Amino acid sequence: MTDTEVFLRGGFATSPIRHGCIFDDSCGVLPSRLLGFDRSGDASFGSETSTCFGIVKDEAVFLEYADRTWGALGEGYYFSVPGQFRLRGTGRAAIFERIGFRGTFLMGGPIESHGRLAYIDGCTDSILVPPPRAGDPCMNGLWFPKGVKQTMHFHPTVRMALVLSGEGCCVTPDGEIPLRRGYVFLLREMSAHCFHTCESSMSLVTYHPDSDWGPTDANHPLINRTLIPQRP
């Protein structure tokens, strides 16, 4: 862990967005890093052997990639960039880097005010950056209404996230950790936790270094909807 942590309880750590590497899990089974862009003006991210998934917290952020510039990107805009790229501007962004994975270039946003899919205990989520193939990394939006007390649960792989709006807390067997807008966090694999909200709703953008779902050569919309008539 780095010295930028504000809270550390068990397998959960949180920090405000700061420029540079905030959490480093590059020696893990699914090598990943959580990086920050904090009104630094101009900075490079990624490598030829990695893909970065980003979410803009404050405008205005400009993204330079493949001899083109996209921007100004405001709060809630997100992207997936394989290889090297640059960010510049006066905004803030969280970047989740998956080392050893070559993904696709994608931009979208701003994210919606609620998810399109049901999640546990009345929460909702949307897949912002889907896995190109089953097993690949992905990035989700996750929404918690007011007054949620989630069931304690865990995930089989590491999770990294940005609190995009609202506030709440993460409850672990070792205690509660407050979460508020503009903070990022890391959750170690198989760490028991749940999220609570009180008077405020809360939205997260979460990075998953792998998935158990996605298209395969034998199962994807184009091949599934390709009908070949049988010969008599």
HELIX and SHEET records of a PDB file:
HELIX    1   1 ILE A  120  GLY A  122  5                                   3    
HELIX    2   2 PRO A  221  ASN A  224  1                                   4    
SHEET    1   A 5 PHE A   7  ARG A   9  0                                        
SHEET    2   A 5 PHE A  12  PRO A  16 -1                                        
SHEET    3   A 5 TYR A 183  LEU A 187 -1                                        
SHEET    4   A 5 ARG A 159  THR A 172 -1                                        
SHEET    5   A 5 GLY A 175  ARG A 180 -1                                        
SHEET    1   B 5 PHE A   7  ARG A   9  0                                        
SHEET    2   B 5 PHE A  12  PRO A  16 -1                                        
SHEET    3   B 5 TYR A 183  LEU A 187 -1                                        
SHEET    4   B 5 ARG A 159  THR A 172 -1                                        
SHEET    5   B 5 CYS A 194  HIS A 196 -1                                        
SHEET    1   C 8 PHE A   7  ARG A   9  0                                        
SHEET    2   C 8 PHE A  12  PRO A  16 -1                                        
SHEET    3   C 8 TYR A 183  LEU A 187 -1                                        
SHEET    4   C 8 ARG A 159  THR A 172 -1                                        
SHEET    5   C 8 MET A 202  HIS A 208 -1                                        
SHEET    6   C 8 CYS A 138  PHE A 144 -1                                        
SHEET    7   C 8 THR A 124  VAL A 129 -1                                        
SHEET    8   C 8 LEU A 117  ALA A 118 -1                                        
SHEET    1   D 6 GLY A  20  ASP A  25  0                                        
SHEET    2   D 6 SER A  32  ASP A  38 -1                                        
SHEET    3   D 6 ARG A  92  ILE A  99 -1                                        
SHEET    4   D 6 SER A  50  ASP A  58 -1                                        
SHEET    5   D 6 TYR A  78  PRO A  82 -1                                        
SHEET    6   D 6 LEU A 106  GLY A 108 -1                                        
SHEET    1   E 4 GLY A  41  PHE A  45  0                                        
SHEET    2   E 4 PHE A  85  GLY A  89 -1                                        
SHEET    3   E 4 VAL A  61  TYR A  65 -1                                        
SHEET    4   E 4 ARG A  68  LEU A  73 -1                                        
END                                                                             
